[in-house]
Each structure stands twice: as C-alpha cells, then as structure tokens.
C-alpha cells in the first residue's frame, strides 16, 4: 500500500477537529432573527471561538462576556473574553462567574441571552456555593481528577458545590429567553453533564454527590459535607418553571467528528470500524483496542485489513505514579505495551482541544517500531505505564503531537491504522 501511515493518522485527527470547530457548526443553528439586542455569555475551551462567530453573524446589538482556558482566547471586539484555569479552577474563573451572574440579573421577558457552552466550562465558570470557598472546590476537584472518577461523576459533585451550575444560571436569567449552544465533550452527549449543565435540569442529587465521594474514598472538609447534606445544595430538577424559557441545542458532537474522520479514511479506500464514545481506565480501554487490532490483523475479523479503527469518548486515569502524561498518552502507552511492536499497526490518540490533560501536547503517535526504539533507549513501556509517564515515553521517541489550542473540544480521538504488512 502506498501511503504514509503517520501522515494519514494526523490527517484524520485534523479532520475530526475541523468538523467540530465553531466556525463550521455554529452559524446554522442561530435564530433566524438576528437583529435586536442580545446578551452573550459563555464558558469552555471553545467559548472564545464561538463568540467570534456570534460577532460575525449577529446584525443587532451584541454585548457580553465569555470565559475560556488560558491560551484559548480570541480577538473579539464586542464580547469580552476572559481566560481562566483548567482543569483546576482559579480565582479568575471565580471572578468572571460572578460577573456573568451580574450581567444576566434583572432581565425581562423581552431580553434574549445566548449561552455558548463547551467542555471545560465546569472549572472555568467556578463559583462556589454558599459557605464554600474556591480552595474547597480546588481541593475536591484535584482529588476527583486523580481518583479515576468518570466525567459524569465529577460533574455531579461539581454542580452540587456550585452557585451557577446545575440549572442555576438559567434561573438567574429568568424570565429572559436563553438559547444555549453546546459543543459536547461527554459520552452520550448528555446536556446535564456538559460543563455541569448551567442552563438545564439536573436529575442527580446531593446524595448522589456524597455517594461518589465515598466511592472514591475522597475526604472533604466538614463545610463541604455539611453543604451537601443541606437541602439548599440541590440543583434545579426537570419540570422547574425557571427552566421553561431555556432552550438547549447541540451543535457539535464526538460522533460527528468520528464520522468526518471515517469519511476521510474511506476516501483513501480504507474500511472503518467505529467503536464510538468510550469510558473507562485509559490503560484498560487500550487493552481492548489491542485485542481488536490483533483479531483484525491475524484473522480478518470483524473487518479485514487494511482498515482503520476509530473511537472517542473520555477515558480516565487513576494516578499511581509521578510521571507526566494525560489520558491519551496513557492510552497509547498501554497500547504500545500490549502490542509490543506488532507489525503493521499504527495508532494516534489525542485530545481534540489540543491539550492532553494539563500538558503542552494534544497526544502522541505509535508506530510498529515504537516499543523496540524505546527499549533501545532503556525505557520499559510497563514501567513507564506504572509511573503514568506516557508524555515522557513518547517525548523520548519524538512522537508527541503538538497542535496548540484548537478552540474546540469534542474530547478524545483515537485512530488505529492496521495494514496487511509493515510499511517500509
């Protein structure tokens, strides 16, 4: 086969990102009537890029405020863009959350609010509930990130510790009409999970949040526990009248990006197996992918090589060591350890926002010789995995993927190229 496996995998990744960029997906979903005054607020890694689209498309009066991650900003003229910390919130996120609430206070039925939402909004729009401090939220958030909890579990806890999430932002906007446009970064595209659902009903309870903390043996300060045991910590539930004028619209999903990448692979005459949105420990998800790759290469099942396996979703990492590496580097390191240089198998794993965890890379690439090259450098895939050091492993192989912030986020992207024989 005449192809460059690494270039193909990079192209599939770029295609997946482009398919979810706000400039491609937002304009068609905006209200047909784009004159008149609108207040724009937003939170997430794509918020600034989404605000740019609003400024280009809205013909009436526009003003507002959005918050995005450091380095993910944009040059907006009418909508203020503020940058804050992710994945652990900082005081910049707290300050902007207070300003957002002030901006939408005292609105009338005639007012319209556009809320631009994307992954990362949970930490970027950080406003502690009554009696809690930012330090309380930071401590709980750090513990959750290390625990192996799923994104849904983490956001259940976060929204019950918040004064703005779990539908509370929509309540603050009442009785104005709220249009939420969301880019999903969560498996299943659940509105209540994306950035902890600031403008939608929340079916989870404070008791659920307490159970999650207990499940992962996370110790919390006494005031945090007392708040979660207080009925006031409950979020807005389905049917709440304060949500009756709040409208939610998904504009980009992980599946759309997988479909776009699949179409690109098929243009290269490569059949595609899409595994969909996946959750679980990154190292365990990698073992499943390795098993499928072996079955395809050795037995032609469930599809025959040459082909491509695609998957998305959000895996988790239970931190055990002191190494560097996000969940995509962890996935790829586990895949490398599982395959141990199986000929004809190439892989890419990356985060579509351009940042794998808290590192400076989006992800990494694995080739059939990665395992042997690392061994020659004195690096054991198993030992590095035990130390959660996927970043260090692939940095030594000069195999990190660096894209800079993409200003969108449909979560993880994984592509495995399986050839009939090694490409020289």
N, C-alpha and C positions, 0 to 999 in steps of 0.2 A: 504494500500500500504506500503510495507516495503522499505523505503528509508529515507535518511537523507536530508530533503529539503535544508538546508543551504550548506551542502557538495556538493549537486548536482549543486546548483547555482554557487558556487565557481569553480567547475569543468568546467562548461560551460564558465565562464569568462576566465579561464586559457586556455581553448581550443581555444577561439576566439583570444587571444593574440598570442598563439603559431602559429596559422595559418598565422599570418602576420609578423612573425619575419624574419628579413633579412636572417638569416641562412637557412630558409626554402624556401624563394621565389626568392632570387636574382640571384643565380648562373646560373639557367637555362635560364635566359634572356640575359646574357652577350654575346658579339660577339663570334662566333665560333673560330675566330683567336685571340688568347690571348697572342701572342708573340709580341715583339716590344715594343716601348716606349709608355706610356700613362700617361697623367696628370689627377689626380683625385682631384676633388673639391666636396664639399658637404655642405648641411645645413639642419638642422632639428633634431628632437629628436631621429631619427633612424640613423643619419648620421655616427656616430662612429661604430655602429654595422655593417652597410653596408660597411664601409671602411675595417673592419676586413675580410669580405667575399672577397673583391677585393684582398686583400693581399694574401689570401689563394688560390685564383683561377687564378690570373694573373701570367703567366710564364715569361713575359718580364720585362722590366724596369718600375718601378712604383714609382712615387713621387706625392706629392700633399698635400692638406690642407682641412680639413673639420671642421665645427663648429657645436656644439651640446649644449644642455642645461646643466647647471651646474648639476653634478651628473650623467650624461648620457654618460660619456666618455667610452673609451675602450683602451686596450693596443695594439696600432698599432706600428709597427717598421719603416715602410717606408712612411706612410701617417701621417702627423702631425694632431693631434686632439686638438682643442681649445674649451674651454667651455665659454659660454656667458649666458646672462639673457633672460628669457622668463616668462611671455608674454610681459613685457615691456622691450624694448631693453636697453643695456648699452654700455659703451664705448668699452668694449671688443668685442662686436659684430660689432661695427663700425670699429675697428682696423682690425679685421680679414676680413671684407668685402673689405677693401682697399687692403689687401694683396692678396686676391683672384683675384681681378682685375689685380693686378700687375703680378700675376702668369700666367694669360692667355693672357697677352698683347703680341703683336708682334709674334703671332704664324703663321704658314704657312699651306698650304693645306695638307701637309703631316702629320701634327700633329693630334692627337686624344685626346679628352677630355671626361672623364666620369664625369658626374654630378650626385651626389647622393642626392636625394631630398625627404624630408618628412615633415610632419606637424611641425609647429614651426619655419620654415625657415624664415618667414616674420620678426619676431623680432630678430632672431639670426643673420641674414645677413643684418644688418642695416647700410645703407649708405645713408645719407640724400642727396637730390638733391641740385643742385647749389643754394647758397643763404640761405639754411636752416641749422639748427643745430640739433644735437642729442636731445637737450632739446625740440626743436619744435616737433620732431617726438614722443618723450616720452609723451608730453602733449596731443597730438592728440590721441595717442594710448590708453592712460589711459581713456580719455573721451569716445572713441569708446567702450572700454571694459565694461564700466558702462552703456552705452546707450541702450543696447538691440539690437544693430545692428547685422545682420547676418554675418557669416564669409565671405561670398561673398562681402557684403557691406564694411566690414572693409578692406578687401584686395584690393578692388577697390581704396579706399583712400590711403592705404599704398603704392601701386605700383606707384601712381602718385606723391608721395612725395619722391620717391627713385631714386638713381642713378644706381641701379643694378637690380631692378625687372622689371616686365612688358616687358620681352624680352631683356632688356639691357645687361644682362650677356652674352647671345648668341651673341649679337652684338660685345661685347668686345673680344669674342673668334674668331670671323671671321678672316680668312677663314678656320680655323680648323674645323674638323668634331666633333660635340658634340653629345654624347649619354646621354640623361637624363633618369635615372631610378627612378621612383617615387612611394612612398607609399602614397596612398590617405587618407586624413583625412577630406574630404569635401563631403557633399551630392551631388550626381550627378557625382562625380569624375572628375570635370572639371579641365583640365590641367592648365588653366589660373588662377584658384583660389588657387590651391595647393601651399602654401608658396608664393603666389603672382606671380607665373609664371615667374621666372627669365629667362627662355630659350624658352618661347613660345609667340605667338602673343596674344595681348590683345584687345578684342573688345570693352572694356569700354573706356570712355573718361574722360578728366579732368572735363568736365561739369557734368558728372555723379558723380564724386567725390564731387564736390561742392553741388550738389543736396542732396547727402547723409548727408553731414554735416548739411545742412539746415533742412533736415527731422528730425534729432535727436537733433536739436537746440544746436549744438556744436559750440561754439565760438572758432575761431582760430586766432593766431597772424596775423598781417597785412602782414608780409612777406610770410606766408603760403598761404594766399588768393591770394596775388599777383603772387606767383609762379603757382598756379593752374589756374590762368587766363592767364598765359603766354603760347604761343603755344609750347615752348620747354618742357613743362611738359608732353606732350603727349607720350604715350608708343608706342612700335612697333606694327603695325597693321597687320592683315592677309595679306599675299602676299608680305611682306617685303623681299627683296632679302637677307638681312642679316640673315634671318632665314632658308634659303634654305638648309643649311648643318647641321641643328639642328634636331635631332630625339628624340622623346619622347615615353617612354614606361611605362605604369603602371605595377607594379609587385605585388602589393597587394592592395585590396580594402576592405571597410567595408562589402560589400556583401559577399566576400569570407569568412570573419570571421564569419558572421552570418550563412552562410551555414555550416561551420565546427561545430559551436555550435549546429545547428539543427541536424546534423548527430549524434552528441554525445547524444543529448536528445532522439532521435529516438532509439538509442541503448538501452536506458532504457525503451523502449516501451511507450514513451510519444509523442503524436502527437504535431506538432509545427505549430504555426501561426506566420509568419514573416511579420512584418509591414514595414520593410525597413528603408531607411535613412529618418530621420525626422528633421524638423527645427521648430522653434517657441519658445515661452517662456517656460522654463522648467516646470514651475508650470502648465501651460495650457496643455502641452503635457501629463503631468501626469494625469490630469483630464480625458483626452481621454482614456488613458490606463486603468484608474479605471473603466470607463464606460464599456469598452470591457470585463474586468475581471468580473464585475458583471453579464453581459449578459451571459458569458460562464458558470459561477457558478450557476446562477439561472435558466437559460433557455437552456443551451447547445448550444448556438449559438455564433459565426459561427462554432465553433467546440465544442466537448463535453469534459468535464474534465474526468480524469486528463490530463493536457496538459501544454504546455509552450508557452508564447508569447515572441517573440524576436524583438528588434528594435535597430537601431543605429542612426547615424547622429550626428548633433551638435546643441544642443539647445542653447538658450541664457538666460541671467539673467539680468533684469533691476534692478540695485542695488537701494534699497529703505532704507534698514536698515544698522546697523553697525555690524551684526553678521559675523561669519566665515562660509564659505562653497562654494564649486564650483557648477557647474550646475548639476552634478549628485546627490549631496547631496540635492540640491534644488528640483530636480525631485522627489526623494524618499520621502522627507518630505511632498511635496504636495500630493503624492500618499497615504502616511500614513494618512494625514488629510482627504483625500477624502474617503478612505475605512473605516477608523475608526474601525479597528480591524475585518474586515470581515473574518469569519473563512475560513481556507483552502487556503489563498492567501499569498504567499511568494514572495519577489522581491529582486533583486540586480540591482544596477546601478553603473557603474564605467567607468573611462576613461582608454582606452587601453594603454596609455603611462605610467600609474601608478601614475599620478598626477592629482587630480581633481581641476582644476583651478590653484591656487597657494598654495594649502595646501600640507600636507605630506601624504595624503591618496589617494587611487585610487577611492574610492567610499564608499558605505555602503550597509548594508543588512536590509531589513524589514521583520518582521515575524508577524503573526496574533496578537501576544500579544504586539507588539511594542507600539501601541497607549496607551493601558492601563498601561503598565510599565512606560511610560513617564509621564502620568497623575499622577501616584503614586509618581513620583519624583517632581511633581509640574511644569512639562513642558507642555505647551499647544502647540500642533502642529501648530495651526493657528497663535498664537503669534510669535512663532519661525520662521514661514514662512514669516510673515510680517517683521521680522528683518533679513531675509536672513541668518538664523543661522542653516542651515542643519548640518554643521560639529559639532557644539556644541550639537545639539539634539542627533545625533547618537553616539557621543563620550560618552554622559551620559549613553547611553544604551549599551556601549561596543560593538557597531555594525559597527564600521568603518572597511573598508578593506584596509590593507596596504600591498602593493606588492613591494615597492621600484621601481625605474625607470625600465621599461620593455625594453627600447631601440627599441621600435617600436611605431606606432601611427596610428590607423585606427578609431580614435575618440571614441565617446561614445558607450557603450554596455549596453543594458538593457534586463533583463530576468525576467519574472513573471511566477512563478510556481503556477498553480491552481489545487488543489486537490478536490476530491469529499467530503472529510470531513477532519477536522483537524487531524494532526499527533501528537500523544502524545509523 
